Amino acid sequence: MDFYYAPASCSQATYILLREAKLDFRPHKVDIFSHALEDGADYTQINPKGYVPALVLDDGMLLTENAAILDWIASQSAALLPEGKMGRTRHLQMLAFISTEIHKPFIPLFFVEDEAEQARIRETVVPRFGWISSQLEGDYLFGERFTGADAFLYVMLRWAAMVGLETQDKFEEFIEQAERRASVKAALEAEALEPLRSAA
Ligand SMILES: N[C@@H](CCC(=O)N[C@@H](CS)C(=O)NCC(=O)O)C(=O)O
């Protein structure tokens, strides 16, 4: 399959999860501002939405939207979903929360210059990180299993560090655990990024 990504963007969660699921993929870097691929081709010809992540599956199907992509990858390997009858639904619930309540409102923090607007966004997003921190059960969001929601949360915590957003202490252990994983190390190496914690 083909995987379309941009370094340090939300697509990093897909990269991590593809590695966790041990799926083969061809990565393609996208310039999300010009919507061009590295060879100059127009990315919107592949994904008319213009954004990343996107997968083109082996049968040619285009798959977009973080929540759908992370759900699909996790469903390829039972070990990447929370246990139990409601495991997939609980995972989807968490993906939807991260996607709509953290990821989307967070994006303007990278661009908005107005201080009052910056403060407003920070005040919106910080308690949402707070709620997620209250859901940590052991190493990760659903106990010892690392899921698609954990990959997405890790990327959002990287974003928080990038803009100096103070997040809850409970995430310290989560970040350290995540950065010990081969999948996270591989994603950071592929995107030429440093881990958040030097001990990783
Ligand atoms: N609704 C999409 C949004 C994805 C998204 O916002 N991707 C950003 C990178 S984090 C992007 O590619 N932005 C460029 C653009 O919107 O053209 C999803 O949840 O997957």
Ligand as a Chemical Component Dictionary entry (heavy atoms), coordinates in Angstrom:
data_LIG
# 
_chem_comp.id                   LIG 
_chem_comp.type                 NON-POLYMER 
_chem_comp.pdbx_formal_charge   0 
_chem_comp.three_letter_code    LIG 
# 
loop_
_chem_comp_atom.comp_id 
_chem_comp_atom.atom_id 
_chem_comp_atom.alt_atom_id 
_chem_comp_atom.type_symbol 
_chem_comp_atom.charge 
_chem_comp_atom.model_Cartn_x 
_chem_comp_atom.model_Cartn_y 
_chem_comp_atom.model_Cartn_z 
_chem_comp_atom.pdbx_ordinal 
LIG N1  N1  N 0 -9.810 15.523 8.950  1  
LIG C1  C1  C 0 -8.450 15.106 8.709  2  
LIG C2  C2  C 0 -7.521 16.299 8.944  3  
LIG C3  C3  C 0 -6.055 15.930 8.725  4  
LIG C4  C4  C 0 -5.181 17.158 8.846  5  
LIG O1  O1  O 0 -5.568 18.190 9.408  6  
LIG N2  N2  N 0 -3.933 17.040 8.330  7  
LIG C5  C5  C 0 -3.019 18.169 8.313  8  
LIG C6  C6  C 0 -1.670 17.767 8.893  9  
LIG S1  S1  S 0 -1.785 17.459 10.651 10 
LIG C7  C7  C 0 -2.796 18.581 6.859  11 
LIG O2  O2  O 0 -2.415 17.768 6.045  12 
LIG N3  N3  N 0 -3.053 19.855 6.557  13 
LIG C8  C8  C 0 -2.897 20.386 5.221  14 
LIG C9  C9  C 0 -4.189 20.794 4.605  15 
LIG O3  O3  O 0 -5.223 20.833 5.314  16 
LIG O4  O4  O 0 -4.191 21.086 3.408  17 
LIG C10 C10 C 0 -8.081 13.931 9.590  18 
LIG O5  O5  O 0 -8.532 13.872 10.746 19 
LIG O6  O6  O 0 -7.324 13.047 9.125  20 
# 
loop_
_chem_comp_bond.comp_id 
_chem_comp_bond.atom_id_1 
_chem_comp_bond.atom_id_2 
_chem_comp_bond.value_order 
_chem_comp_bond.pdbx_ordinal 
LIG N1  C1  SING 1  
LIG C1  C2  SING 2  
LIG C1  C10 SING 3  
LIG C2  C3  SING 4  
LIG C3  C4  SING 5  
LIG C4  O1  DOUB 6  
LIG C4  N2  SING 7  
LIG N2  C5  SING 8  
LIG C5  C6  SING 9  
LIG C5  C7  SING 10 
LIG C6  S1  SING 11 
LIG C7  O2  DOUB 12 
LIG C7  N3  SING 13 
LIG N3  C8  SING 14 
LIG C8  C9  SING 15 
LIG C9  O3  DOUB 16 
LIG C9  O4  SING 17 
LIG C10 O5  DOUB 18 
LIG C10 O6  SING 19 
# 
